[in-house]
Amino acid sequence: MDEKIVQTSATMITREIETWFVSTNGSDVYQKFLLMTTDYAATAQDGAIIQHRSDRGGLARCYQGGMEYFLTPDLWARVRQVGEQAVELLTAMECPTETTNLVLAPDQLLLQIHESVGHPLELDRILGDERNYAGGSFVKPADFGNLVYGSPLMNITFDPTVAGEFASYSFDDIGATATREYIIRDGILERGLGSLESQARLDLPGVACSRACSWNRPPIDRMANINLEPGDKSFDDIIGGIERGIYMESNRSWSIDDRRHKFQFSCEYAQLIEKGKLTQTVRNPNYRGITPQFWGNLAQIGNANTWEMYGSPFCGKGEPNQIVWVGHGAPVAAFSNIEVFGGD
């Protein structure tokens, strides 16, 4: 281990959850979930410069399954890379400040989808139920079927049917059947993230997403698996078509307003793109935007070979607060005319 590594950590969280939903209308639904979360991280220091690297973002490797998601063939290579990249970042140049092409890895799109698509489309937020705690939404009821949420390349699905994805299930916690549905299709907002009660209150289409963290909490509208569907570009095609830009991985911190409209996100690791090639590593990469304009600048989207799924075990919402697990899958994606900046 390099002497510049001053702290390391390894984390595994496993949970086994059983639910049994019974109602007076004859519902009798049993479900069992086995959840696995892992993370490896290293912090490196050289004088006043401190850099942190994790395994695709803190606690982002979240799956439904068992030890097969822990003892993977690439486990030790991933662990070594975490330490090597933490040290590499110590001597990297600061991320430049410019408006440029931005390529995001699937592990950063995890956070981008979660904050700027998942939360603003929860119907109870749009109704105002969450305004005093988790916030509201810039989306209005009249926007469904009309709002241009992003470019025609943007296709977002609610899909609790994906094997191994963190928030897959067959029925939500009020007994509604969970099915794959388009939330945004060809850039147009189609339906919200709200189960039967919110759908009836707003007279809008939704999904089976009424979820509770425990038997003693009421089910409320929660995102589950929210995925960006793949396109037809390879990773090399995307990078090769960019004259100047920056490629970013792994969320480090985030800030977004309570309407989920304006945001600023920071990543752990980045590389410059120059004349169609990845070149210098840069540290302290950040980017900012406004949700519809940002997704409107979606210019290229990776194919199924670039699609990866991650998740979070700690999505909080509701009063009393409820922590639930969510999943997000995405390919590599490129955005044009994005403000990026460094840490200085």
C-alpha positions as CSV (number, residue, x, y, z in Angstrom):
1,M,0.0,0.0,0.0
2,D,1.3,3.5,-0.9
3,E,2.4,5.5,2.1
4,K,0.2,8.4,0.9
5,I,-2.9,6.3,1.7
6,V,-4.0,7.6,5.2
7,Q,-7.3,5.8,5.6
8,T,-9.1,2.8,4.1
9,S,-12.5,1.2,4.6
10,A,-14.4,-1.8,3.6
11,T,-18.2,-2.1,4.1
12,M,-20.7,-4.9,3.6
13,I,-24.4,-4.5,4.5
14,T,-26.8,-7.4,4.1
15,R,-30.5,-7.5,4.8
16,E,-33.1,-10.1,4.6
17,I,-36.6,-8.7,4.6
18,E,-40.0,-10.6,4.5
19,T,-43.3,-8.9,3.9
20,W,-46.8,-10.2,4.0
21,F,-49.6,-8.0,2.8
22,V,-53.2,-9.1,3.7
23,S,-56.3,-6.9,3.1
24,T,-60.1,-7.1,3.5
25,N,-60.5,-7.3,-0.3
26,G,-58.8,-10.7,-0.4
27,S,-55.2,-9.7,-1.0
28,D,-52.7,-12.1,0.4
29,V,-49.2,-11.3,-0.9
30,Y,-45.9,-12.7,0.5
31,Q,-42.5,-11.3,-0.7
32,K,-38.9,-12.0,0.5
33,F,-35.9,-9.8,-0.3
34,L,-32.2,-10.4,0.1
35,L,-30.2,-7.2,-0.2
36,M,-26.4,-6.8,-0.6
37,T,-24.5,-3.6,-0.4
38,T,-20.7,-3.3,-0.6
39,D,-18.2,-0.5,-0.7
40,Y,-14.4,0.0,-0.6
41,A,-12.8,3.4,-0.1
42,A,-9.4,5.0,0.3
43,T,-8.3,8.5,1.3
44,A,-4.9,9.8,0.2
45,Q,-3.0,12.8,1.4
46,D,0.0,14.8,0.3
47,G,0.5,17.9,2.4
48,A,-2.7,20.0,2.2
49,I,-4.1,18.0,-0.7
50,I,-6.6,15.3,0.3
51,Q,-8.4,13.0,-2.2
52,H,-11.0,10.3,-1.7
53,R,-11.9,7.4,-4.0
54,S,-14.6,4.8,-3.5
55,D,-15.8,1.7,-5.5
56,R,-18.1,3.5,-7.9
57,G,-19.4,6.0,-5.3
58,G,-20.1,5.5,-1.6
59,L,-22.4,2.5,-1.1
60,A,-23.5,2.5,-4.7
61,R,-22.9,-1.2,-5.3
62,C,-26.4,-2.3,-4.2
63,Y,-28.1,-5.4,-5.5
64,Q,-30.7,-8.0,-4.8
65,G,-29.0,-11.3,-4.2
66,G,-26.3,-12.9,-2.1
67,M,-22.6,-13.6,-2.0
68,E,-22.4,-13.7,-5.8
69,Y,-22.5,-9.9,-5.7
70,F,-19.6,-9.8,-3.2
71,L,-17.2,-12.5,-4.4
72,T,-17.0,-11.3,-8.0
73,P,-14.0,-12.2,-10.3
74,D,-13.0,-8.5,-10.4
75,L,-13.1,-7.9,-6.6
76,W,-9.4,-7.5,-6.0
77,A,-8.8,-5.5,-9.2
78,R,-11.5,-3.1,-8.1
79,V,-10.1,-2.7,-4.6
80,R,-6.6,-2.0,-6.0
81,Q,-8.0,0.5,-8.4
82,V,-9.6,2.5,-5.6
83,G,-6.3,2.9,-3.8
84,E,-4.3,3.6,-7.0
85,Q,-6.8,6.3,-8.2
86,A,-6.8,8.0,-4.8
87,V,-3.0,8.4,-5.0
88,E,-3.3,9.4,-8.7
89,L,-5.6,12.2,-7.9
90,L,-3.1,13.9,-5.5
91,T,-0.9,15.0,-8.5
92,A,-3.8,15.5,-11.0
93,M,-4.5,19.0,-12.3
94,E,-7.7,20.8,-11.1
95,C,-10.8,20.4,-13.2
96,P,-11.0,23.3,-15.6
97,T,-13.8,25.8,-15.5
98,E,-15.6,26.0,-18.8
99,T,-18.8,25.2,-20.7
100,T,-18.2,21.9,-22.5
101,N,-19.2,18.4,-23.4
102,L,-19.8,16.3,-20.3
103,V,-19.8,12.5,-20.3
104,L,-21.2,10.8,-17.2
105,A,-20.5,7.2,-16.2
106,P,-23.5,5.1,-15.0
107,D,-22.4,5.4,-11.4
108,Q,-22.9,9.2,-11.5
109,L,-26.1,8.9,-13.5
110,L,-27.3,7.0,-10.5
111,L,-27.4,10.3,-8.5
112,Q,-28.5,12.4,-11.5
113,I,-31.5,10.2,-12.2
114,H,-32.4,9.9,-8.5
115,E,-32.4,13.6,-7.7
116,S,-33.5,15.3,-11.0
117,V,-35.9,12.6,-12.3
118,G,-37.0,10.4,-9.4
119,H,-37.9,12.8,-6.7
120,P,-39.6,15.6,-8.8
121,L,-41.9,13.0,-10.4
122,E,-43.2,11.6,-7.1
123,L,-46.9,12.5,-7.2
124,D,-47.3,13.2,-3.4
125,R,-44.6,15.9,-3.8
126,I,-46.5,17.4,-6.7
127,L,-49.7,17.3,-4.6
128,G,-47.7,19.2,-1.8
129,D,-47.8,16.4,0.8
130,E,-44.0,16.5,1.2
131,R,-43.5,20.2,0.9
132,N,-42.7,21.0,4.5
133,Y,-40.1,18.2,4.8
134,A,-38.7,16.7,1.7
135,G,-39.8,19.6,-0.6
136,G,-42.0,20.0,-3.6
137,S,-41.4,19.7,-7.4
138,F,-41.1,22.0,-10.4
139,V,-43.4,19.6,-12.2
140,K,-47.1,20.5,-12.4
141,P,-50.1,18.2,-13.0
142,A,-50.7,19.7,-16.4
143,D,-47.2,18.8,-17.5
144,F,-47.9,15.1,-17.9
145,G,-48.2,14.3,-21.5
146,N,-46.9,17.7,-22.5
147,L,-43.6,18.7,-20.8
148,V,-40.4,18.3,-22.8
149,Y,-38.3,16.9,-20.0
150,G,-35.2,16.1,-22.1
151,S,-33.9,15.4,-25.6
152,P,-35.6,12.7,-27.8
153,L,-32.8,10.3,-26.6
154,M,-34.2,10.4,-23.0
155,N,-36.2,7.3,-22.2
156,I,-36.8,6.6,-18.5
157,T,-38.6,3.6,-17.1
158,F,-40.0,2.6,-13.8
159,D,-39.0,-1.1,-13.8
160,P,-39.3,-3.2,-10.7
161,T,-38.9,-6.4,-12.8
162,V,-35.1,-6.3,-13.4
163,A,-33.4,-9.3,-11.9
164,G,-30.9,-8.3,-9.3
165,E,-31.7,-4.6,-9.3
166,F,-32.0,-3.2,-5.8
167,A,-35.6,-2.2,-5.7
168,S,-37.3,-5.0,-7.7
169,Y,-40.6,-6.4,-6.4
170,S,-43.8,-8.0,-7.7
171,F,-46.3,-5.9,-5.6
172,D,-46.1,-2.6,-3.8
173,D,-47.1,-2.2,-0.1
174,I,-50.8,-1.6,-0.9
175,G,-51.0,-4.7,-3.1
176,A,-50.8,-3.0,-6.5
177,T,-49.1,-5.2,-9.2
178,A,-45.7,-3.8,-10.2
179,T,-45.1,-3.5,-13.9
180,R,-42.5,-1.9,-16.2
181,E,-43.8,1.5,-17.3
182,Y,-42.3,4.4,-19.3
183,I,-42.1,7.6,-17.2
184,I,-40.5,9.6,-19.9
185,R,-40.5,8.5,-23.5
186,D,-38.6,10.3,-26.3
187,G,-38.0,13.2,-23.9
188,I,-41.8,13.7,-23.1
189,L,-43.1,13.3,-19.6
190,E,-45.8,10.5,-19.6
191,R,-46.6,9.4,-16.0
192,G,-45.7,10.1,-12.4
193,L,-44.3,8.1,-9.6
194,G,-47.5,7.6,-7.6
195,S,-49.6,4.6,-6.6
196,L,-53.3,4.2,-6.6
197,E,-54.3,6.9,-4.1
198,S,-52.2,9.6,-5.7
199,Q,-53.4,8.6,-9.1
200,A,-57.0,9.0,-8.0
201,R,-56.4,12.3,-6.4
202,L,-54.7,13.8,-9.5
203,D,-56.5,11.8,-12.2
204,L,-53.1,10.9,-13.7
205,P,-51.4,7.7,-14.6
206,G,-48.8,6.4,-12.2
207,V,-47.1,3.2,-11.1
208,A,-47.1,0.7,-8.3
209,C,-44.8,2.5,-5.9
210,S,-46.5,2.9,-2.6
211,R,-43.8,1.7,-0.2
212,A,-43.2,1.6,3.6
213,C,-40.0,1.0,5.4
214,S,-41.7,-1.1,8.2
215,W,-45.0,-2.5,9.4
216,N,-45.6,0.6,11.6
217,R,-45.2,3.2,8.8
218,P,-47.9,4.1,6.2
219,P,-47.0,3.4,2.6
220,I,-46.2,6.6,0.6
221,D,-45.1,7.3,-3.0
222,R,-41.5,6.2,-3.4
223,M,-39.3,5.7,-6.4
224,A,-38.1,2.1,-6.9
225,N,-36.0,1.1,-9.9
226,I,-35.8,4.2,-12.1
227,N,-33.7,3.5,-15.2
228,L,-32.3,5.4,-18.2
229,E,-32.8,3.1,-21.2
230,P,-29.7,2.4,-23.4
231,G,-29.2,3.7,-26.9
232,D,-26.9,2.5,-29.7
233,K,-23.4,4.1,-29.1
234,S,-20.4,2.2,-27.7
235,F,-18.2,4.0,-25.1
236,D,-15.5,4.4,-27.7
237,D,-18.0,5.9,-30.2
238,I,-19.1,8.5,-27.6
239,I,-15.6,9.5,-26.5
240,G,-14.3,9.4,-30.1
241,G,-16.9,11.9,-31.3
242,I,-16.0,14.6,-28.8
243,E,-13.3,17.2,-29.7
244,R,-13.2,18.7,-26.2
245,G,-14.9,17.6,-23.0
246,I,-14.7,15.9,-19.6
247,Y,-15.6,12.4,-18.4
248,M,-16.8,12.0,-14.8
249,E,-17.3,9.1,-12.5
250,S,-18.7,8.4,-9.0
251,N,-20.7,11.0,-7.0
252,R,-18.9,12.8,-4.1
253,S,-21.5,15.4,-3.1
254,W,-24.6,17.0,-4.3
255,S,-26.8,20.1,-3.8
256,I,-30.3,20.5,-5.4
257,D,-33.1,22.9,-4.5
258,D,-36.3,21.7,-2.9
259,R,-38.2,21.8,-6.2
260,R,-35.5,19.6,-7.8
261,H,-34.9,22.2,-10.5
262,K,-31.4,23.7,-10.0
263,F,-28.6,21.4,-9.0
264,Q,-24.8,21.2,-8.5
265,F,-23.0,17.9,-8.3
266,S,-19.4,16.9,-7.5
267,C,-17.6,13.7,-8.6
268,E,-14.6,11.8,-7.3
269,Y,-12.7,11.2,-10.5
270,A,-12.5,12.7,-14.0
271,Q,-10.5,12.7,-17.2
272,L,-10.2,15.3,-20.0
273,I,-11.5,14.4,-23.4
274,E,-9.3,15.8,-26.1
275,K,-9.6,15.1,-29.9
276,G,-11.6,12.0,-29.2
277,K,-9.4,10.5,-26.6
278,L,-9.3,10.3,-22.8
279,T,-6.2,12.2,-21.6
280,Q,-5.3,13.8,-18.3
281,T,-6.9,12.9,-15.0
282,V,-8.3,15.9,-13.2
283,R,-9.4,16.3,-9.6
284,N,-12.3,18.0,-7.9
285,P,-14.6,17.9,-10.9
286,N,-18.0,19.5,-10.5
287,Y,-20.9,20.4,-12.8
288,R,-24.2,22.3,-12.5
289,G,-27.4,22.8,-14.4
290,I,-31.2,23.2,-14.5
291,T,-33.1,19.9,-14.8
292,P,-35.0,20.3,-18.1
293,Q,-32.2,22.2,-19.8
294,F,-29.6,19.6,-18.7
295,W,-31.6,16.6,-19.9
296,G,-32.4,18.6,-23.0
297,N,-28.7,18.6,-23.7
298,L,-28.5,14.8,-23.7
299,A,-26.6,14.3,-27.0
300,Q,-25.4,10.7,-27.0
301,I,-26.4,7.6,-25.1
302,G,-24.5,4.4,-24.7
303,N,-25.6,1.0,-25.8
304,A,-26.6,-2.0,-23.6
305,N,-22.9,-2.9,-23.2
306,T,-22.4,0.3,-21.3
307,W,-25.5,-0.1,-19.1
308,E,-24.8,-0.7,-15.4
309,M,-27.1,-0.8,-12.4
310,Y,-26.4,0.6,-9.0
311,G,-28.5,1.8,-6.1
312,S,-28.8,3.4,-2.6
313,P,-29.9,1.9,0.7
314,F,-30.6,5.2,2.3
315,C,-33.3,7.2,0.4
316,G,-35.1,9.3,3.1
317,K,-38.6,10.8,2.9
318,G,-41.8,11.1,4.9
319,E,-42.9,12.2,8.4
320,P,-42.1,10.2,10.4
321,N,-39.0,9.6,8.3
322,Q,-38.8,6.4,6.2
323,I,-35.6,5.1,4.7
324,V,-36.0,2.8,1.7
325,W,-33.8,1.2,-0.9
326,V,-33.8,2.3,-4.5
327,G,-32.1,1.1,-7.8
328,H,-31.0,3.0,-10.8
329,G,-29.6,1.6,-14.1
330,A,-28.1,3.7,-16.9
331,P,-25.6,3.6,-19.8
332,V,-22.8,6.0,-20.4
333,A,-24.3,9.3,-21.6
334,A,-22.9,12.5,-23.1
335,F,-24.4,16.0,-22.6
336,S,-23.5,19.2,-24.5
337,N,-22.9,22.7,-23.3
338,I,-22.6,21.9,-19.6
339,E,-21.0,24.2,-17.0
340,V,-18.1,22.3,-15.3
341,F,-15.7,23.7,-12.7
342,G,-13.0,22.7,-10.2
343,G,-12.5,23.1,-6.5
344,D,-10.3,26.2,-6.4
